[in-house]
């Protein structure tokens, strides 16, 4: 199967879990998406959102930075700005 298609499928399943506030399970699926396609900006961004929801700010920021290294993303940029603003940096 095409890695991008498989990665997208894992990301969508992760999104459904994140909507149900099952963040740990969502993160596991985002990790699978990233394993299949390390350049999947969406998986990195959504993993960052789930990590942030769990209060794991440092890990979240690392994922946001990785997403932005891959591709510009208004969602990732907004998340990064809000996290930096919250930390007072």
C-alpha positions as CSV (number, residue, x, y, z in Angstrom):
1,X,0.0,0.0,0.0
2,X,1.1,3.5,-0.7
3,X,2.8,5.0,2.4
4,X,1.0,8.3,2.1
5,X,-2.4,6.5,1.9
6,X,-1.6,4.3,4.9
7,X,-0.3,7.3,6.9
8,X,-3.4,9.2,6.1
9,X,-5.6,6.3,7.3
10,X,-3.7,6.2,10.6
11,X,-4.0,9.9,11.0
12,X,-7.8,9.9,10.4
13,X,-8.2,7.2,12.9
14,X,-6.1,9.2,15.3
15,X,-8.3,12.3,14.7
16,X,-11.4,10.3,15.6
17,X,-9.8,9.2,18.9
18,X,-8.6,12.7,19.6
19,X,-12.2,14.0,19.1
20,X,-13.3,11.4,21.6
21,X,-10.6,12.8,24.0
22,X,-8.7,9.5,23.9
23,X,-5.4,11.3,23.4
24,X,-3.0,8.5,24.3
25,X,-4.6,6.2,21.8
26,X,-4.6,9.0,19.2
27,X,-0.9,9.6,19.8
28,X,-0.2,6.0,19.2
29,X,-1.9,6.2,15.8
30,X,-0.1,9.4,14.9
31,X,3.1,7.6,15.7
32,X,2.2,4.8,13.4
33,X,1.4,7.4,10.7
34,X,4.8,9.0,11.2
35,X,6.5,5.6,11.1
36,X,5.0,4.9,7.7
37,X,5.5,8.5,6.4
38,X,8.0,10.6,8.4
39,X,7.1,13.6,6.3
40,X,3.4,13.6,7.2
41,X,3.0,17.2,8.5
42,X,-0.6,16.5,9.5
43,X,0.3,13.6,11.7
44,X,3.1,15.6,13.4
45,X,0.7,18.6,13.9
46,X,-2.1,16.5,15.3
47,X,0.2,14.6,17.6
48,X,1.4,18.0,18.9
49,X,-2.2,19.0,19.6
50,X,-2.9,15.7,21.4
51,X,0.3,16.1,23.5
52,X,-0.6,19.6,24.3
53,X,-4.0,18.5,25.5
54,X,-2.3,16.2,27.9
55,X,-0.1,19.0,29.2
56,X,3.1,17.5,27.6
57,X,4.2,20.9,26.3
58,X,7.8,20.1,25.6
59,X,7.0,17.1,23.4
60,X,4.2,19.0,21.8
61,X,6.5,21.8,20.8
62,X,9.0,19.4,19.4
63,X,6.3,17.9,17.2
64,X,5.1,21.3,16.1
65,X,8.7,22.3,15.1
66,X,9.1,19.0,13.1
67,X,5.8,19.7,11.3
68,X,6.9,23.2,10.4
69,X,10.3,21.9,9.2
70,X,8.3,19.7,6.8
71,X,5.8,22.3,5.5
72,X,4.3,25.6,6.5
73,X,1.1,25.1,8.4
74,X,-1.2,27.8,9.9
75,X,-2.4,25.3,12.5
76,X,1.1,24.4,13.6
77,X,2.2,28.0,13.6
78,X,-0.8,29.0,15.7
79,X,-0.2,26.2,18.2
80,X,3.5,27.1,18.5
81,X,2.7,30.7,19.1
82,X,0.1,29.8,21.8
83,X,2.5,27.5,23.5
84,X,5.3,30.0,23.5
85,X,2.9,32.7,24.8
86,X,1.8,30.4,27.6
87,X,5.3,29.6,28.6
88,X,6.3,33.3,28.6
89,X,9.2,32.7,26.3
